[in-house]
């Protein structure tokens, strides 16, 4: 079973990612912020990461920068799931190493479809 | 601005911040609870979809939709069967009337035959007397006397046999006529009732089969509908997170505004600019809170509506598929029960009609033999009359009396010929009756029964399949109902959360009222407060932390004094943009 890491300080968003991808047959592990996410990444293998941008302790961009340095995670797909839709922010995310961008709220079918595409 | 006004404003801002904190925490708790319930509800909906899907699959596997043409054929055959029998029963009543008429005719013939028998007997006696009178010369007439005696005896026996047969048949016919006259209207009524029952069954069967044939499409629609409602809830629950962030931004802005108000207190020179910035910031937050209120109402209503939608589709439309199959089974069974009743009704008539028809056949046989014998008697009478006349002519004057007897025999022969003719006519009528009878018999023949049986057998085959599907549907429906019960209690839980979320709207209204009052006080105290700030500076000051386009749009509208922008609620959520 493919493993997905969902990083968001909002419990309800994490629950929805877990519910949506869980129904589609993925194992979803939740992390409450970037720091927690990074700790979970170093402790296990994930096939894709979905992360929020604005979070306490460590934000999404900082986490992506750190994740890309973790051995085996240079090419793991990372989707930003955020309320931000500004082009500058997206560009910042792309430069940090994000694979894609979803403005909250996500469409359940679209999320499944893009994850299926990314973790083939 | 007085110290008191400033203190009051700072107090209200602090209190509002605290209340927003509570609202945020409360909505977080409620949304978390809704989210849990939603996961369970979605799981229940999934289970119902699986059960409904298996019923639809079973209905398709058992080829249930093919049952309608079979039942239609059965119904048409049964209707034809009823029509033929009704016509036959009417025909039989007419036939019985004709038979009664023929029997009456035969009774008349019997009476005449008895008279002739007596006459012949008298002639035989007279001939014997004459033979004795003539002596040796009249010995040739002894044979005539003997023949006449034999004829008389034979005619009498025939007349008695015919009389006895026609009397017995008359009684049977009268009884049949009486019974059929009473039973025919009842039978018509029964058959008409059965026919109407068949029509009603067929109509409702047709309608429910049409509904049943639409179940796969209905099921697919249900699946799509539920998927859409689930997507709606997933999206609405996430919207709560956006609201949470917006509330955090408003709270941070309250701190900033409080600082500005305090700054106004500390520095007299910068007083105007600081207060104007605080005023602009307060206006922006009032707009933001109004926008937040609309957004909360929007996603709360979406959660309510989509959760309701999941329950509605699962609990009524999909659960309804099972009972529909059961209803089908009941209707086809009822149709077959009606046909069986029809068969029993028909069987009861068949026995009576068979007896009537057998009576007619036996009458025909008897009359046929009788007519044959009559013909033979007529021929012998003619011969006897001819011989006696010739013999009497030979004897000349001596045989005057014998000649008279011979003439009487001739008369009897003519009379007998007439009787024979009447009997022949009666015979023809009986033959016509028999032909009619045979035709009537066709309605009650095996071929007609066979057609009905064949249609019944095909329907029974279809019914067996339907029963399999119905038994399966009954089992699945039970499970579905149990799940629906669980969903019902989950819906009650959601309704409680919805109530608490709805209350947030009133709490935001209360905060807004206080903030608007502060703003009005400022405007009253310093009318130029509205114009003393730089919009670009204010934007930089308050929009720095904004993360949504909506917040930015609201800020612009607030600074320009425009109406609140309408939030474009994305019911289905956004798609991904891959780099």
Interface residues (C-beta under 8 A of the other chain):
Chain A: X8 X10 X11 X12 X13 X15 X16 X19 X20 X23 X53 X54 X79 X82 X83 X84 X85 X86 X90 X94 X98 X99 X100 X101 X102 X103 X104 X105 X106 X107 X108 X109 X110 X111 X114
Chain B: X28 X31 X32 X35 X36 X38 X39 X42 X46 X227 X230 X231 X234 X235 X236 X237 X238 X239 X240 X241 X242 X244 X245 X547 X548 X549 X570 X572 X573 X574 X575 X576 X577 X578 X579
